[in-house]
Amino acid sequence: MIHHRKAIGSGAIEVVCGPMFSGKTEELIRRLRLAKIAKQKVQIFKPAVDNRYETECITSHTEQKFACTPIREPKEILEQLIDNTRVIGIDEVQFFSEELVEVCEKLANRGLRVIVAGLDQDYLGQPFGPMPQLLAIADDAAKLKAVCMVCGGEATKSQRLTRETDQVVVGAEKHYEARCRSCFDPELEMSGLKMEAKVTQEGEWKASGGTASK
Ligand SMILES: [Zn+2]
C-alpha cells in the first residue's frame, strides 16, 4: 500500500478488540472523552442496523453519551468527514466490509487518529470481518478480556447460546456469553439437544463431556 505522508499531526490507527462484554465500547468512549477534553474535534461512526439512519448515540455504563453516525459503507466516513476533525471513533467494526481497512489507512495517513472497536472473533472463534487486517496494520492494539461465565476466568471468546448460524446476529446480546478458551465450545451450535441441556443444566452437561477436560 502506498503511503502519502503529509506530516500533519501524527496519525495513527488504534484497535480496541475482544469478546462481547469486555468493555470495548467503554474503552472507545474513554479515549474519545480524553480527546474531547484535549479540545480535539471527534467524529464517531458505527454500522447502520436495519433502516435506522438517524444520528444515534453510543453510551457507556457511566452514561457518557456521544453522537454517532450510522453508515452502511466505510467510504461514507470519508464523505462525512468534517474539516477540523482530529479523532475518528468507529464502533462495531466487525460488521463492516474490508474496505474499512483502506479507509482507516487513508485517515491515519492524513494525520487523523482513528480508534476502532469491535469483536476480534465471531461465535466460532474465527477472525471477524476486517478486524484481522486492522490488527495487523494498527499502530496500537488492545485485546480486552471479559469474565468467563462458566469458570470465572479471563474470557477471550464469545459463546453463542442459540442455534442461529449466521455470523452476524445484531442486537441479540442475551444469546451470548463470554467464555475462556477451555470453556468455549463452538460445537454447541451443532447439537440442539446438547445446547438445551447446556442452557438448563450447565454443570451436568459439561460433566457429561461436552467440552475437553481442563
Ligand atoms: Zn472458563
Boltz pocket constraint, residues with backbone or C-beta under 6 A from the ligand:
constraints:
  - pocket:
      binder: B
      contacts: [[A, 148], [A, 149], [A, 150], [A, 151], [A, 152], [A, 153], [A, 179], [A, 180], [A, 181], [A, 182], [A, 183], [A, 184]]
      max_distance: 6.0
